[in-house]
Amino acid sequence: MTQRTLAPARPAAPVGAAPEAAPAPPRKRRPRSVTPRALLIAAVAWPLAAVFLLPYLEMVVTALRPAHELRDATYLPSTFEWANFIDVWRESHLGDNLQVTLLVSAGSTLLVLLVAIPAAYYTARMKFRGRKLFLLLVLITQMFQPTSLLVGLYREFYQLGMLNSVWTLILCNAAFNLAFAIWILTAYFSSIPEALEEAAMIDGLGRAGALLRITLPLAMPGVVTAMIFTFIAAWNEFVMGLTLSTVPESQPLTVGINSFIGNYTVQWNFLFAGSVIAIVPVVILFALIERKVVSGLTAGSVK
């Protein structure tokens, strides 16, 4: 006689208890339907994107075009001359120019942030006499063009023996971009409630600690905006680099690329190859900073 194994009986539910609900079946995601509005936006966005990207595509194609096909009417060359990038690097001072531009852009951006953050924070938090006049003067200094002060700057740095120096370009670019950084950071610091800093100081932080750990993370979008503006302005600067740097090795990249434009001929393949090299670091910078902008919007905490 075989023995049957009995399953353990489930305990009886208490009297008055509600029956257990059956688990709900997983919901299936419905595919999103394409609305006429989305189609209209795509129909407008793609042609606009093509219009803005077409000059860059033309620049890359011309950079890869052989020298004997520069005047051909065909859009695409018969062969892509990748050696143009190697030749432009060897036959010119483009490597030195790129190094100068990187040093000038990074140095002027760092100097602007070191000066603008404390100045903007003090202006936003301390209600001193003449505060509005100070902000007005800061805004007025932004209206001065570097070209109008170029003769005076040249004589000053010539007497100091600072021509053809990277530090000269760093000081000039930082000076002409400092006003914008102070103005925009003052607005960001003013929008942050002062009660957050007071709560942090009650917990034992000082004024500097509250600025670094509470206020500055919340103002990170403004800091990134000032940083991008200063870096791009220093990267694209041409007139001061042409005037204050006369040696090819000490000139920025914008001046070095301009050397491919002669009196009678233009080396279009080298000119556009150098332009492509000049664009790549900026594209990499924006790719790295994009996440910082998003994280800066949610940075900071309230205890």
Solvent accessible surface area in square Angstrom, and as a share of the most:
residue,aa,sasa,rsa
1,M,237,1.06
2,T,122,0.71
3,Q,175,0.78
4,R,203,0.74
5,T,137,0.80
6,L,142,0.71
7,A,90,0.70
8,P,126,0.79
9,A,98,0.76
10,R,200,0.73
11,P,128,0.81
12,A,99,0.77
13,A,79,0.61
14,P,98,0.62
15,V,157,0.90
16,G,80,0.77
17,A,53,0.41
18,A,90,0.70
19,P,126,0.79
20,E,153,0.69
21,A,99,0.77
22,A,89,0.69
23,P,126,0.79
24,A,90,0.70
25,P,113,0.71
26,P,126,0.79
27,R,233,0.85
28,K,188,0.80
29,R,236,0.86
30,R,220,0.80
31,P,125,0.79
32,R,234,0.85
33,S,94,0.61
34,V,105,0.61
35,T,67,0.39
36,P,111,0.70
37,R,186,0.68
38,A,50,0.39
39,L,108,0.54
40,L,118,0.59
41,I,100,0.51
42,A,40,0.31
43,A,64,0.50
44,V,81,0.47
45,A,48,0.37
46,W,190,0.67
47,P,72,0.45
48,L,97,0.48
49,A,40,0.31
50,A,59,0.46
51,V,99,0.57
52,F,142,0.59
53,L,115,0.57
54,L,97,0.48
55,P,83,0.52
56,Y,116,0.44
57,L,95,0.47
58,E,66,0.30
59,M,24,0.11
60,V,59,0.34
61,V,8,0.05
62,T,14,0.08
63,A,0,0.00
64,L,10,0.05
65,R,12,0.05
66,P,6,0.04
67,A,71,0.55
68,H,148,0.66
69,E,16,0.07
70,L,48,0.24
71,R,229,0.84
72,D,71,0.37
73,A,111,0.86
74,T,85,0.49
75,Y,102,0.39
76,L,105,0.52
77,P,10,0.07
78,S,90,0.58
79,T,82,0.48
80,F,99,0.41
81,E,64,0.28
82,W,165,0.58
83,A,41,0.32
84,N,7,0.03
85,F,48,0.20
86,I,90,0.46
87,D,44,0.23
88,V,1,0.00
89,W,115,0.40
90,R,189,0.69
91,E,124,0.56
92,S,32,0.21
93,H,81,0.36
94,L,1,0.01
95,G,22,0.21
96,D,58,0.30
97,N,5,0.02
98,L,26,0.13
99,Q,106,0.47
100,V,11,0.06
101,T,1,0.01
102,L,74,0.37
103,L,90,0.45
104,V,5,0.03
105,S,0,0.00
106,A,56,0.43
107,G,21,0.20
108,S,0,0.00
109,T,9,0.05
110,L,109,0.54
111,L,62,0.31
112,V,1,0.00
113,L,23,0.12
114,L,113,0.56
115,V,66,0.38
116,A,0,0.00
117,I,27,0.14
118,P,72,0.45
119,A,30,0.23
120,A,0,0.00
121,Y,14,0.05
122,Y,118,0.45
123,T,3,0.02
124,A,4,0.03
125,R,22,0.08
126,M,67,0.30
127,K,155,0.66
128,F,66,0.28
129,R,240,0.87
130,G,37,0.36
131,R,47,0.17
132,K,166,0.70
133,L,105,0.52
134,F,75,0.31
135,L,26,0.13
136,L,90,0.45
137,L,93,0.46
138,V,13,0.08
139,L,67,0.33
140,I,65,0.33
141,T,73,0.42
142,Q,62,0.28
143,M,132,0.59
144,F,106,0.44
145,Q,115,0.51
146,P,35,0.22
147,T,87,0.51
148,S,82,0.53
149,L,78,0.39
150,L,21,0.10
151,V,114,0.66
152,G,46,0.45
153,L,31,0.15
154,Y,79,0.30
155,R,150,0.55
156,E,94,0.42
157,F,15,0.06
158,Y,142,0.54
159,Q,137,0.61
160,L,113,0.56
161,G,66,0.63
162,M,53,0.24
163,L,41,0.20
164,N,54,0.28
165,S,30,0.19
166,V,38,0.22
167,W,170,0.60
168,T,1,0.00
169,L,3,0.01
170,I,12,0.06
171,L,82,0.41
172,C,5,0.03
173,N,4,0.02
174,A,6,0.05
175,A,67,0.52
176,F,41,0.17
177,N,10,0.05
178,L,46,0.23
179,A,11,0.09
180,F,57,0.24
181,A,0,0.00
182,I,13,0.06
183,W,102,0.36
184,I,32,0.16
185,L,0,0.00
186,T,8,0.04
187,A,61,0.47
188,Y,70,0.27
189,F,0,0.00
190,S,58,0.38
191,S,84,0.54
192,I,14,0.07
193,P,81,0.51
194,E,75,0.34
195,A,64,0.50
196,L,33,0.16
197,E,0,0.00
198,E,89,0.40
199,A,51,0.40
200,A,9,0.07
201,M,61,0.27
202,I,147,0.74
203,D,86,0.45
204,G,67,0.65
205,L,47,0.23
206,G,44,0.42
207,R,92,0.33
208,A,68,0.53
209,G,18,0.17
210,A,0,0.00
211,L,24,0.12
212,L,111,0.55
213,R,162,0.59
214,I,25,0.13
215,T,0,0.00
216,L,31,0.15
217,P,31,0.19
218,L,53,0.27
219,A,0,0.00
220,M,58,0.26
221,P,15,0.10
222,G,0,0.00
223,V,12,0.07
224,V,6,0.04
225,T,55,0.32
226,A,0,0.00
227,M,51,0.23
228,I,36,0.18
229,F,74,0.31
230,T,1,0.00
231,F,25,0.10
232,I,43,0.22
233,A,35,0.27
234,A,6,0.05
235,W,13,0.05
236,N,92,0.47
237,E,28,0.13
238,F,70,0.29
239,V,58,0.33
240,M,3,0.01
241,G,0,0.00
242,L,83,0.41
243,T,40,0.23
244,L,1,0.01
245,S,0,0.00
246,T,87,0.50
247,V,64,0.37
248,P,68,0.42
249,E,76,0.34
250,S,18,0.12
251,Q,27,0.12
252,P,11,0.07
253,L,2,0.01
254,T,36,0.21
255,V,8,0.04
256,G,7,0.07
257,I,22,0.11
258,N,62,0.32
259,S,81,0.52
260,F,16,0.07
261,I,86,0.44
262,G,41,0.39
263,N,143,0.74
264,Y,209,0.79
265,T,99,0.58
266,V,44,0.25
267,Q,87,0.39
268,W,111,0.39
269,N,11,0.06
270,F,24,0.10
271,L,19,0.10
272,F,50,0.21
273,A,0,0.00
274,G,0,0.00
275,S,25,0.16
276,V,25,0.15
277,I,29,0.15
278,A,14,0.10
279,I,56,0.29
280,V,73,0.42
281,P,32,0.20
282,V,25,0.14
283,V,90,0.52
284,I,93,0.47
285,L,40,0.20
286,F,88,0.37
287,A,63,0.49
288,L,120,0.60
289,I,13,0.07
290,E,114,0.51
291,R,198,0.72
292,K,123,0.52
293,V,51,0.29
294,V,95,0.55
295,S,60,0.39
296,G,2,0.02
297,L,122,0.61
298,T,114,0.66
299,A,31,0.24
300,G,35,0.33
301,S,78,0.50
302,V,111,0.64
303,K,210,0.89
